[in-house]
Amino acid sequence: MKSILRNALVFLITYLLLNSTLFAQEIQGTVADLQNRELLEYVEIININNQQKTLTNKRGEFKIQAAVNHVLVFIQAGYHPDTVLIINLKPLKRYLRSSLVNLNMVEIKGIAFDPREEYIRVYGKGKAFNMSVNKPLSFSPWKYFSYEGKSARKFKRKMKIEWIEKEIDKRFNNTVVRAICPLEKYELDAFMVRYRPTLKELERMDHDQFKLYLLDAYKQFKELPEAERRLPSLMPGNP
């Protein structure tokens, strides 16, 4: 009887030691840009098998709990995701391929919308002051005080807002953002609302500066709590 208990105890201790060793296993490595070999910070590494996550540090280094035959996924804004099957626990070196594209190619190209041309008659009715070269300033009380004149000026303000939003959409749209940031569904919607720039801000940014703006915004967005990475529901009772 004692022999059976002793063997069972030895088996239990061995089993626990083996499993504790297995669970304590980890793999380390570095992640860099494929083209220039620059080490990448803030790369997210996910172990598909045990759901462990980590980020690379300033030197592109990482450590994560893993075992042989586990699958790791590497995700970074501006790069194509990378997947690797672990065949041993030797240090890994991964190189991510840039997904940045020429934003000129993905900006919305359509017929230019100019409300002054589309609604020239309405704009004329709302123009109470007339300034022309080599002519004195003229003022039309009827256009300024009449209901039709007031409605025309209100319509002009609305059209100006619409024109501004269309100009922003030419550069800041789902196609452009998804080409830079790995966002989908509700996270993409929340990002588009939270980080939508003004037209003046866009006009101050060239293409490279705009890419940096999106990358910085993405880093800030991923650091937010999960509840803040989605838009509030418009339906009562829904989270």
Sequence and secondary structure as in RCSB ss.txt:
>XXXX:A:sequence
MKSILRNALVFLITYLLLNSTLFAQEIQGTVADLQNRELLEYVEIININNQQKTLTNKRGEFKIQAAVNHVLVFI
QAGYHPDTVLIINLKPLKRYLRSSLVNLNMVEIKGIAFDPREEYIRVYGKGKAFNMSVNKPLSFSPWKYFSYEGK
SARKFKRKMKIEWIEKEIDKRFNNTVVRAICPLEKYELDAFMVRYRPTLKELERMDHDQFKLYLLDAYKQFKELP
EAERRLPSLMPGNP
>XXXX:A:secstr
 HHHHHHHHHHHHHHHHHHHHHHH EEEEEEEETTT  B SS EEEETTT  EEE  TTSEEEEE  TT EEEEE
 TTB  EEEE SS S EEEEE B    HHHHS       HHHHTHHHHHHH  EE  TTS  EE HHHHHSHHHH
HHHHHHHHHHHHHHHHHHHHHSSHHHHHHHS   HHHHHHHHHHT   HHHHHT  HHHHHHHHHHHHHHHHTS 
GGGGS   SSTT  
